[in-house]
Amino acid sequence: MLAMGAGGLDVAVAMGGGAYYITMPKMYKVNLTGKLRGFVTAKDVSLEILRILSVKGGVGAIIEWGGEGIKTLSVPERATITNMGTELGATTSIFPSDEITKAFLEAQGRGADYVPLESDPDAHYDKIIDIDLSTLEPLIACPHSPDNVVKVSEIEGTPVDQVCIGSCTNSSLSDMLKVAALLKGKTICPSVSLSVSPGSKQVLSMLASSGALGDILASGARLLECACGPCIGMGFSPNSAGVSLRTFNRNFQGRSGTKDGNVYLVSPETAVAAAVFGKITDPRKLGEAPVVTIPEKYAIDDSAVIEPANADDAASLEVKRGPNIKPFPDSHPVTDEISAKLVLKVGDNITTDHIMPAGAKILPYRSNIPYLSRFCFGVCDEQFPENAKAAGQSFVVGGTNYGQGSSREHAALVPLYLGVRAVIAKSFARIHAANLINAGIMPLTFENPEDYDKLAQGDELCMSDIFAGMDSGNITLNNKTKNISVKLNCSFTDRQKAILKAGGLLGYTKGE
């Protein structure tokens, strides 16, 4: 598949029989040569491409991986690499479907699903990047961004309080078997708390039946369920100002559930080394690199999979809504003129975790937008919800790559509830810009990025002749406080214009 991230409303429309719209991305090619050395992993490949491109380097692009080096990578290793492509801002990442893919599908009892697939020999790419796998070393992403990458050896010795192994990035059976092999016969450092989250019921059951789970637990590790868990701050948050090494894909500030936690992203091998030695340690000091064989057959048990209702039964189904499920926030069709206060100004690489934080005290209220609104932008400005409500309607200004990270739709729905009418930034992450439009909020960019400095929190702003501006692609923003104006870009498609004028995707879809 070509799996592209989408907001919930886009998915709902597609499930209802509508089309999914996306601008044709650019194409980037990463050519891999050589072979990974011991204790250098697919996670290190992910961190290397983040070091090269940054968290905004893949925005608007599909990352295709190729070259002779991919023949040395298993499907789980490829999955780790493509999973981390999201942190580049990429639309999606893809490997060719080859004999390695076929062997994996056959082991899963799905050999009949195999289809060979690769790019054409004369395919054109907007950018080509070459990486020699044999030259890579164990890498680590330091707080608070996945692209803040250095060699593990450069920060060795940093004391570690917590280690978390698992998540969607590194919880495959092969990852877990390597972790078990490295922990066998060892006890984790007394000052470290270690959690392990297998990636699925299948992984957990095979770990248990092979005896590997016993080796993990005997080391002092705690077993967590197959879920996001610590990655979104749902339990196992680090202590205040604590250092947590995680095999996860994101280390945004506060995402772990601890505002001043210091989260590092690493491979499972580097995670084990930290758990054993109690400090950041080059995993090559663990001894011989474990060799794990991918099973010829995986344990298949689909007994807990519930088939979706068929068309005949759909009409009789009831959607149960408890008292914590509140109505969708009222939308506001874009008008030809909007005057509002600039309630919040933020910097570059603002994530959806900044806009709508995760964590144990928030996530249980995902269907309660009024309650969630209390925490909107809490990482940036704890007074934002109160200020936004007092303003009635407002603007938000950001820097580059605004809205990066998760496709969290609440990062658009909660600002909608709080009266945000437009977000003005130097650039946007793709999915968040789409989510804003779907919520009826205008995502606009500075024609001249230096004009960002001309706007200050608290300024009274006004946009007029918006409909004509939508058609021309340019809108003038007047700063009444400073008596100056700046030019904004609004490169919307005809469909996006109609969505905004309808107050969002729901109103647009209802009117079709």
C-alpha positions, -999 to +999 in steps of 0.1 A: +000+000+000+009+037-002-002+047+032-007+084+036-017+100+069-050+118+070-072+137+095-103+120+110-128+140+090-111+131+057-112+095+068-148+097+077-158+112+043-138+084+026-155+057+047-188+073+037-180+068+000-164+102-007-130+108-023-098+114-005-079+145-019-042+151-016-018+172-036+006+152-057+038+150-036+074+154-047+095+122-049+127+117-029+149+086-034+173+073-007+198+049-021+213+025+004+246+007-001+267-016+021+254-035+052+248-025+088+275-035+112+269-051+146+248-030+170+239-006+142+202-009+134+173+003+112+166+029+139+200+043+133+192+046+096+160+065+105+180+088+128+206+094+101+180+105+075+165+128+101+200+142+107+203+148+070+169+162+062+155+175+096+120+172+108+107+194+080+130+181+052+104+156+039+073+179+039+053+174+007+074+144-004+072+107-006+104+090+005+113+059-016+140+036-003+161+017-027+196+006-037+214-028-031+215-021+006+178-027+011+184-064+003+201-067+037+171-053+056+142-075+068+106-064+067+105-054+104+136-033+098+120-016+068+089-010+089+110+009+115+125+031+088+092+039+071+075+045+104+101+072+113+095+088+079+066+106+096+091+126+117+106+140+084+072+155+076+070+131+047+037+122+030+047+086+032+077+062+029+079+031+008+102+002+000+099-020-031+079-052-027+105-079-034+115-114-025+121-103+012+085-090+013+073-123-002+091-144+024+076-123+052+041-126+038+045-164+034+056-166+071+024-147+080+003-171+060-004-145+034+018-156+005-011-153-019-012-115-012+023-110-026+026-087-056+061-076-068+063-038-071+092-014-078+097+020-094+103+022-132+139+022-143+135+058-157+117+072-127+124+109-120+132+121-084+132+156-070+160+147-047+184+117-043+203+109-011+230+083-008+237+064+025+264+038+030+250+015+057+285+002+065+297+037+077+269+043+102+274+042+140+248+039+168+229+073+169+207+090+194+182+119+191+186+143+220+157+163+236+134+177+223+133+169+186+138+137+165+163+155+143+186+165+172+209+136+163+244+128+175+265+097+179+258+077+211+296+078+217+295+116+219+272+117+250+283+085+267+281+086+305+249+107+308+230+091+338+197+075+328+166+072+350+142+053+327+143+032+296+112+023+274+114-003+247+086-008+222+061+015+205+050+014+168+086+020+158+106-008+175+082-035+189+085-062+163+092-098+172+128-095+159+134-064+180+120-081+211+141-112+205+172-091+203+163-074+235+157-107+252+191-121+240+209-090+253+191-091+287+194-128+292+214-135+324+217-098+332+200-075+358+192-039+349+209-011+369+190-005+402+187+032+394+169+025+361+132+016+355+127-004+323+095-010+305+089-033+275+059-031+252+055-058+226+039-046+194+010-070+191-008-100+205+012-121+180+045-107+192+036-112+229+024-148+224+055-158+204+078-142+230+061-162+257+061-195+239+098-192+230+109-184+265+123-150+255+096-132+276+110-149+307+145-136+299+132-101+296+112-102+329+140-119+348+162-088+341+138-066+361+119-052+332+082-043+335+058-056+309+033-031+294+004-037+271+006-035+233-004+002+231+011+037+227+013+040+265+044+060+275+048+075+240+017+096+246+022+101+283-003+074+293+017+060+322+054+054+327+062+091+326+098+100+336+105+117+369+108+155+369+139+165+349+146+128+345+164+112+315+144+087+296+158+066+266+130+054+244+128+034+212+099+055+202+095+079+173+089+113+190+105+131+219+087+164+218+088+185+250+061+174+275+048+146+253+060+120+278+036+134+304+064+151+323+069+188+312+106+189+321+114+153+311+144+148+289+136+121+263+161+106+239+153+083+209+174+052+204+175+017+190+165-013+212+202-022+215+212+012+228+182+011+251+193-022+266+229-008+271+215+021+291+193-001+312+222-024+321+248+002+327+226+030+341+239+056+317+240+063+280+264+037+266+275+027+232+257-006+227+289-022+212+301-025+248+275-052+255+297-078+237+287-098+207+257-085+187+228-109+189+218-128+158+180-133+154+164-154+128+131-144+114+106-172+119+096-193+089+061-193+103+044-169+126+018-179+151-016-169+136-046-163+159-073-140+145-099-151+170-101-116+186-106-098+152-142-087+148-155-085+113-172-052+104-209-052+100-223-058+066-247-035+048-278-053+059-270-050+096-256-014+095-291+003+099-297-016+131-265-006+148-266+019+176-238+043+184-237+047+222-227+080+235-219+084+272-220+117+292-183+124+283-191+125+246-199+161+237-212+176+204-189+186+176-179+223+181-198+249+161-181+259+129-177+294+115-180+299+077-152+322+065-165+357+059-151+384+035-136+402+065-122+390+098-110+413+126-095+397+156-067+398+181-034+380+177-038+359+209-007+337+205+026+339+187+049+308+187+081+298+170+093+271+146+084+234+146+053+237+168+039+202+171+004+190+175+015+180+210+022+217+217-013+226+204-032+198+220-011+179+245-015+142+252-011+126+286-031+106+311-051+136+325-062+147+290-066+117+266-096+102+284-115+133+273-108+130+236-146+132+229-151+162+251-138+193+233-149+218+259-129+200+286-098+196+263-098+233+255-085+240+290-051+225+279-048+239+244-013+254+239-006+248+276+030+239+267+035+274+251+012+296+271-010+284+299-032+315+296-041+308+259-075+292+265-086+320+288-073+347+265-088+331+234-123+328+251-120+365+262-112+375+226-142+357+211-124+352+178-086+353+173-055+347+152-025+325+159+009+331+144+037+305+140+070+299+124+082+271+101+067+236+100+037+246+121+017+215+132+043+188+127+041+154+142+009+135+149-022+138+127-041+147+159-073+163+147-080+178+181-052+203+173-076+219+149-110+211+166-100+226+199-088+259+184-120+260+164-140+257+197-119+285+212-126+308+183-094+307+162-103+319+127-069+317+110-034+305+117-006+325+100+028+307+097+060+306+077+051+270+066+027+242+077+029+204+081+007+189+054-019+170+076-023+198+101-030+223+073-056+200+059-072+195+094-074+233+098-092+237+065-115+208+075-124+226+107-130+259+088-098+276+100-077+293+074-040+282+072-021+312+057+016+317+051+037+349+050+046+360+015+078+374+031+088+352+060+105+382+076+071+398+081+067+373+110+087+398+131+062+426+124+034+409+144+033+407+181+010+389+206-018+412+215-019+431+181-053+438+166-054+424+131-078+426+102-082+408+069-106+422+043-116+412+007-109+376+017-129+360-010-111+380-038-078+371-020-086+334-021-091+337-058-059+357-064-038+337-039-029+367-018-046+384+012-035+416+029-033+415+067-036+449+083-020+453+117-042+480+133-020+483+164+012+491+144-006+506+114+013+484+090+002+456+066+018+423+054+010+401+025-002+365+030-003+336+006-035+314+004-029+287-022-062+269-018-078+246-043-114+254-054-126+226-031-107+239-002-122+274-008-156+259-008-149+239+024-138+271+042-168+291+030-190+262+043-174+264+077-155+231+073-157+197+058-188+186+076-208+216+063-193+212+028-202+175+027-237+180+040-243+206+012-230+184-016 
